[in-house]
Amino acid sequence: MIKNKQFHAQLTKVSPSVKIEMEWSADIVDKIDFLLKKKGMTHRDLAKAIGCNETQIIRWTKGFPNYTLSSLAKISNALGEPLIFTSLSNNQNAPVHYYNMEPERTLMVCENDENQK
């Protein structure tokens, strides 16, 4: 998807934040396509593995879907590799503190987070 000339032409016409969103979405689509080929899986195989229909997978891999973290986690799990990385993904030994905000919510803050007060 990234190599598509029409895609690059469209990127020049949008705001910087929309450009980032489009690039991230294209990166995720490219990663899903790469992992499907690497694993020898079809859209149908992935759909069955995550419990949705094949049409949804096709929509996710053609165009610019609005993925949820839940759907990305399911796809990552089914493909056996992460689709996205967080700031702690590359350094699993980074110190992390958990702050209890409400009984059902917890805030995770990395010890070296400059925004931490």
Backbone bond lengths (Angstrom), bond angles and torsions (degrees), N, CA, C in turn:
res aa  C-N    CA-C-N  psi(-1)  N-CA   C-N-CA  omega(-1)  CA-C   N-CA-C  phi
1 M - - - 1.449 - - 1.536 110.93 -
2 I 1.324 117.80 -40.73 1.451 121.87 -178.64 1.526 111.32 -61.21
3 K 1.322 117.91 -32.37 1.453 121.30 -175.65 1.533 112.86 -77.70
4 N 1.304 117.72 -7.73 1.444 123.44 -178.07 1.536 110.34 -68.95
5 K 1.339 117.62 123.08 1.464 122.13 -178.44 1.525 111.78 -64.22
6 Q 1.328 117.03 -35.53 1.457 120.81 178.97 1.534 110.24 -64.26
7 F 1.319 116.80 -39.41 1.461 121.55 177.44 1.526 109.89 -59.21
8 H 1.319 117.12 -49.26 1.460 121.18 -179.36 1.529 111.45 -63.39
9 A 1.315 116.78 -36.56 1.468 120.12 177.82 1.526 110.63 -64.26
10 Q 1.313 116.87 -40.31 1.466 120.70 179.35 1.527 111.57 -67.01
11 L 1.326 117.55 -33.97 1.461 120.64 -179.68 1.524 112.16 -61.02
12 T 1.310 117.23 -29.03 1.463 120.03 -179.26 1.523 112.33 -74.43
13 K 1.325 117.67 -11.18 1.461 121.89 -174.38 1.531 113.89 -104.07
14 V 1.315 117.78 2.04 1.461 119.78 -174.84 1.525 111.07 -117.30
15 S 1.324 115.66 167.15 1.463 121.07 178.72 1.524 109.95 -67.57
16 P 1.330 117.33 159.99 1.471 120.10 -179.79 1.534 113.40 -57.10
17 S 1.315 118.01 -39.07 1.474 118.65 -178.75 1.519 111.46 -70.49
18 V 1.325 117.65 -37.31 1.464 120.44 176.80 1.531 109.43 -67.79
19 K 1.327 117.01 -36.96 1.461 120.90 177.02 1.526 110.46 -59.46
20 I 1.325 116.93 -46.15 1.466 120.84 178.25 1.519 110.58 -60.89
21 E 1.332 116.78 -45.15 1.472 120.96 179.49 1.527 110.84 -59.47
22 M 1.321 116.58 -44.26 1.465 120.52 179.91 1.526 111.37 -65.47
23 E 1.332 116.58 -41.47 1.467 119.93 178.98 1.524 110.97 -64.42
24 W 1.337 117.11 -44.35 1.472 120.12 178.74 1.522 110.63 -61.72
25 S 1.324 116.02 -44.53 1.462 119.91 -179.71 1.530 110.55 -61.61
26 A 1.327 116.34 -44.28 1.467 120.09 178.85 1.525 110.88 -63.51
27 D 1.329 117.30 -38.81 1.467 120.64 177.48 1.528 111.17 -61.59
28 I 1.326 116.29 -41.92 1.469 120.12 179.94 1.522 110.26 -66.29
29 V 1.330 116.82 -43.72 1.469 120.48 177.78 1.527 110.00 -60.01
30 D 1.325 116.58 -45.32 1.467 120.00 178.78 1.527 111.30 -61.07
31 K 1.322 117.08 -40.90 1.473 121.25 -179.61 1.531 110.19 -66.36
32 I 1.326 117.92 -42.24 1.469 120.74 177.99 1.527 109.92 -61.83
33 D 1.330 116.81 -47.53 1.471 120.51 179.21 1.530 111.30 -59.72
34 F 1.344 116.58 -44.05 1.461 121.43 178.91 1.522 111.06 -60.24
35 L 1.349 116.41 -46.82 1.470 119.95 -177.61 1.526 111.67 -69.12
36 L 1.326 117.75 -35.80 1.468 120.02 176.47 1.530 109.72 -60.44
37 K 1.329 116.46 -46.27 1.468 120.14 179.38 1.524 110.70 -64.84
38 K 1.333 116.27 -44.55 1.463 121.17 -179.31 1.526 111.62 -59.28
39 K 1.325 116.72 -38.75 1.467 121.66 -177.44 1.529 112.23 -89.36
40 G 1.338 117.12 -5.75 1.462 120.42 -177.71 1.519 112.34 68.50
41 M 1.321 116.24 33.09 1.465 121.54 -178.29 1.529 110.62 -104.02
42 T 1.318 114.75 153.35 1.460 121.51 174.90 1.525 108.86 -104.00
43 H 1.331 115.59 171.53 1.466 120.01 173.95 1.526 110.14 -58.14
44 R 1.323 115.42 -39.08 1.464 120.34 179.91 1.531 110.88 -63.38
45 D 1.335 116.81 -42.10 1.472 120.77 178.08 1.522 110.92 -60.18
46 L 1.337 116.24 -45.27 1.465 120.28 -179.80 1.523 110.76 -64.96
47 A 1.320 116.48 -42.71 1.471 120.42 178.86 1.522 110.80 -58.32
48 K 1.314 116.30 -45.62 1.461 120.44 179.37 1.528 110.96 -63.33
49 A 1.332 116.55 -39.65 1.472 120.95 -177.94 1.523 112.82 -66.67
50 I 1.337 117.20 -31.08 1.467 118.33 -178.48 1.526 113.43 -105.92
51 G 1.333 116.83 -0.02 1.462 119.96 174.51 1.516 114.80 78.79
52 C 1.332 116.84 39.33 1.467 119.28 173.73 1.524 107.96 -135.26
53 N 1.326 116.03 -178.19 1.459 117.11 -179.20 1.530 111.01 -93.23
54 E 1.306 115.52 159.62 1.456 122.01 -176.32 1.529 111.68 -60.62
55 T 1.324 116.99 -33.38 1.459 121.16 179.47 1.526 111.22 -58.89
56 Q 1.326 117.05 -39.41 1.456 120.87 178.84 1.529 110.85 -63.65
57 I 1.312 116.97 -42.65 1.469 120.87 178.55 1.526 110.01 -62.41
58 I 1.312 117.15 -43.16 1.462 121.10 179.14 1.529 110.08 -61.96
59 R 1.333 117.83 -43.00 1.467 120.79 177.22 1.526 110.75 -61.36
60 W 1.341 116.86 -40.04 1.462 120.89 -179.98 1.521 112.65 -66.91
61 T 1.321 117.33 -29.23 1.467 119.64 -175.20 1.532 113.30 -102.76
62 K 1.302 117.00 2.22 1.468 122.11 176.11 1.524 107.00 -127.41
63 G 1.289 117.93 112.24 1.458 120.13 179.79 1.515 111.26 101.56
64 F 1.325 116.40 -152.26 1.454 121.70 -174.28 1.523 110.34 -126.99
65 P 1.321 116.09 84.20 1.464 120.61 -177.54 1.527 111.48 -73.90
66 N 1.296 115.53 159.73 1.456 121.67 173.96 1.524 106.71 -103.17
67 Y 1.331 115.70 84.87 1.458 120.97 -178.59 1.524 110.91 -66.18
68 T 1.324 116.18 147.89 1.456 120.64 168.01 1.526 107.78 -97.87
69 L 1.305 116.91 159.49 1.463 119.39 176.13 1.516 110.43 -60.32
70 S 1.316 116.13 -35.24 1.464 120.58 178.68 1.533 111.02 -61.91
71 S 1.332 116.71 -46.14 1.470 118.96 -179.41 1.529 110.56 -67.72
72 L 1.337 117.99 -38.42 1.465 120.00 177.44 1.526 111.09 -63.98
73 A 1.327 117.00 -38.27 1.466 120.51 178.30 1.526 110.57 -65.03
74 K 1.332 116.99 -42.48 1.467 120.63 179.19 1.528 111.12 -63.64
75 I 1.329 116.03 -43.44 1.465 119.86 -179.97 1.527 110.01 -65.45
76 S 1.336 116.78 -45.14 1.464 120.83 178.29 1.518 111.27 -57.77
77 N 1.316 115.91 -44.87 1.461 120.98 -179.89 1.527 110.71 -62.46
78 A 1.317 116.69 -44.96 1.467 120.66 -178.76 1.527 111.63 -65.89
79 L 1.337 116.65 -34.40 1.466 120.22 -178.76 1.525 112.64 -88.94
80 G 1.325 116.12 -10.56 1.456 120.40 175.95 1.518 115.39 76.93
81 E 1.329 117.05 11.99 1.464 121.57 179.07 1.520 108.85 -146.53
82 P 1.337 116.85 148.57 1.466 119.19 179.43 1.528 111.98 -69.80
83 L 1.331 115.64 144.51 1.464 121.33 175.26 1.521 110.95 -94.51
84 I 1.325 116.23 -27.94 1.460 121.13 -179.98 1.525 108.75 -130.89
85 F 1.301 115.21 158.47 1.458 121.34 177.39 1.518 108.59 -125.67
86 T 1.308 116.44 139.60 1.452 121.39 175.14 1.517 108.62 -97.86
87 S 1.316 116.21 177.41 1.466 119.45 -178.73 1.521 111.78 -62.02
88 L 1.321 117.77 -22.97 1.458 121.21 179.95 1.522 112.90 -96.77
89 S 1.313 117.43 -5.78 1.458 120.64 -176.86 1.522 112.87 -59.58
90 N 1.306 116.64 -37.85 1.468 120.18 -176.69 1.516 112.98 -86.86
91 N 1.316 117.65 -12.49 1.456 120.76 -178.29 1.531 108.73 -135.18
92 Q 1.301 115.85 82.77 1.463 120.44 -176.69 1.523 112.43 -68.27
93 N 1.326 118.33 -13.49 1.455 120.88 -179.98 1.522 113.22 -93.04
94 A 1.353 117.40 1.26 1.454 120.27 -179.47 1.531 109.82 -62.52
95 P 1.326 117.59 136.02 1.459 119.93 179.52 1.521 110.89 -65.07
96 V 1.295 116.37 133.67 1.459 122.52 -179.47 1.516 108.37 -129.44
97 H 1.315 115.95 138.01 1.459 121.17 176.43 1.526 108.65 -115.24
98 Y 1.289 116.92 142.99 1.449 122.08 177.91 1.521 108.47 -111.30
99 Y 1.321 115.99 126.10 1.454 121.52 179.74 1.513 108.29 -113.01
100 N 1.303 116.37 122.69 1.452 121.63 -179.55 1.519 109.14 -80.17
101 M 1.344 117.28 112.44 1.452 121.82 -178.87 1.519 110.42 -94.39
102 E 1.288 117.42 -45.33 1.448 124.58 179.24 1.522 105.82 -143.01
103 P 1.321 117.71 160.11 1.472 118.05 -178.41 1.522 114.11 -54.40
104 E 1.346 118.23 -34.79 1.455 120.22 -176.28 1.527 113.41 -98.29
105 R 1.349 118.42 -0.55 1.465 120.99 -178.20 1.521 110.36 -130.29
106 T 1.304 115.86 144.26 1.460 121.96 177.22 1.513 108.66 -134.30
107 L 1.305 117.12 134.91 1.452 122.04 177.30 1.509 108.89 -98.49
108 M 1.319 116.23 129.89 1.454 121.01 178.29 1.529 107.84 -104.59
109 V 1.309 117.06 125.76 1.462 121.99 -179.08 1.514 108.98 -126.75
110 C 1.306 116.47 128.76 1.463 120.85 176.03 1.521 108.00 -75.18
111 E 1.306 116.80 139.57 1.455 122.07 -174.73 1.530 112.24 -57.50
112 N 1.302 118.66 -31.90 1.458 119.86 -178.86 1.532 113.21 -96.08
113 D 1.324 118.08 18.54 1.453 122.78 178.66 1.529 109.48 -68.62
114 E 1.334 117.70 116.30 1.450 122.30 -177.66 1.520 112.56 -68.07
115 N 1.346 117.77 -22.87 1.464 121.10 -179.37 1.506 112.48 -82.33
116 Q 1.304 116.76 -8.61 1.459 121.45 -178.14 1.521 109.99 -67.68
117 K 1.306 116.99 131.95 1.471 122.55 178.89 1.505 110.02 -111.19
